[in-house]
Amino acid sequence: MGKGVKVAVIGGVFAVMVGGAGYGAYNVVSALDGGGGSGAAGATTRKSGPPSGDEVGETAEKFFAAWEKGDATAAASYTNNAAVAGTLLTAYGEDAHITGVEITPGTATGSSVPFTVKAEVSYEGASKPLTYRSRLTVVRGETSGRALVDWQPSVVHPELKDGDTLVTEESATAQIQAVGRDGAVLTKEKYPSLGPVLATLRERYGDKAGGTPGVELVVRHTAEGAPDTPLLTLAEGEPGKLETTLSASVQAAAEKAVQRYGESSVVAVEPSTGEVLAVANNRADGFNAAFQGRVAPGSTMKIITAAMLIDNGVTSMNGPAPCPDTATWQSQTFKNLTGMKADEGATLANTFTRSCNTGFIKLVDEDPLSDSSLTQEAQERFGLGGDDWQTGVVSFDGRVPASGGPDRAANAIGQGEVQMNPLNMASVTATAMTGEFRQPYLVSRDLDDREFATAKGLPEGTAAQLKQMMRLTATQGTGQQAMAGLGGDIGAKTGSAEVDGQTTSNSWFTGFRNDVAAAAMTEEGGHGGDAAGPIVADVLRAGG
């Protein structure tokens, strides 16, 4: 709506108050007068260009009024996707049982109109008020030239995405009261990153936690395996208590830490048990990238590559791993970070601590290594890539394919075809610390008798060398700045990963402190020690 225009709902129609005219001057516009629907009356000349302020106001008014009346067909006709809009608006009344809709528009900004919805949700004798805010945008119809609401499911409710719908019914599973290892109650209100995690835990274990179903308004997602998202509880069931491995204090630190950078994720695990202590994401899309992400891990992958070199007798921590300026593998030339000095006399510990790419590239063609050596190391020693982790929620357990050509070398430094997420790299660090692979998990397997993934783990000597090289990285190498001030037994590995379409590299960092291992990734910040490093350090500090 144009500057100075205010709107109020009066008896089901909208009163438009023109700025400067005083509270007594109203232009009451009929909710369905003109321009509505494909056959409604309107201008005979096809208009072009952005909608005017008046057009924005009139279109929003007509759309809101039809929605308030429960006329899904009429409301949909004021959008640029009437068929899809009509289906969702019909479900709004018939499946979600939402009635008594009152919409109060806010002040328009250009073609964008914020608004507040107040309504009632009623189902089998249970009733609750519903209030929420949303926003719509008015655009010019491409073929009709009419001013139309640009259809997005979020217009109807901000939690809705393409393909979603609203349903009110008795819950398929009982609510859960998730508690941490210290008995603290874990809610998505206090720990926002846990929203999708708690929803999945409820979907999987609600019937095993001893609760009884209630009646709820939910967002039903079309994605396979996606649990409903509760919006409003009409009738309380009895929540069942579900014990998790999460630490409330570490989770709180993780939630705060990921706010440092956008598109960030972090996971913390207890190496001695595999229990997940925290999982947090700061992402606009709500995706649990900490558990489900599939991106190149950069130089944090060198933990696994170093283990491969040691286990196959190619070199050792104090053995040679020269660091030239460049290294060529099957016609592809690899370089180090700008400013890194060559060191032809470097040991593996030096090359690891400085994160020298060329030092690793030069060694991946040594006998007895093959295209599958890195894959075997990842699977057999670190438990990665078997698609068999049973964490309690949806998770991805890494991908380290047997690659030929230049990708064999690129995989060794965490580029190429390797895919990981912070959960995977926290587990890698835990395995390096203890020599044992213990599959990460969020809830006890006793709940559903699921089988955990297994792996051989590392020889004692290999684990000792990896842990010592990580200690050196945290105290003298690329992780020193991020880990400064942390006491106890600490170790780290930094990484940065180039991603197609991004102007800056993804920042990676994984580290340990005493009996806590953590890993983080952020799409902002570049080098691992600069961005992801402080996130991990914050979490390790809380983990003690």
Secondary structure, 3 states (H helix, E strand, C coil): CCCCEEEEEECCEEEEEECCCCCCCEEEECCCCCCCCCCCCCCCCCCCCCCCHHHHHHHHHHHHHHHHHCCHHHHHHCECCHHHHHHHHHHHHHCCCEEEEEEEECCCECCEEEEEEEEEEEECCEEEEEEEEEEEEEEECCCCCCEEECCCHHHCCCCCCCCCEEEEEECCCCCEEEECCCCCECCCCCCHHHHHHHHHHHHHHCCCCCCECCEEEEEECCCCCCCCEEEEEEECCECEEEECCCCHHHHHHHHHHHHHCCCEEEEEECCCCCEEEEEEEECCCCCCHHHHCCECCHHHHHHHHHHHHHHCCCCCCCCECCECCEEEECCEEEECCCCCCCECCCEHHHHHHHCCHHHHHCCCCCCCCCCCHHHHHHHHHHCCCCCCCCCCCCCCCCECCCCCCHHHHHHHCCCCCCEECHHHHHHHHHHHHHCCCCCCECCCHHHCCCCCCCCCCCCHHHHHHHHHHHHHHHHCCCCHHHHCCCCCCEEEEEEEECCCCCCCCEEEEEEEECCEEEEEEECCCCCCCCCHHHHHHHHHHHHC
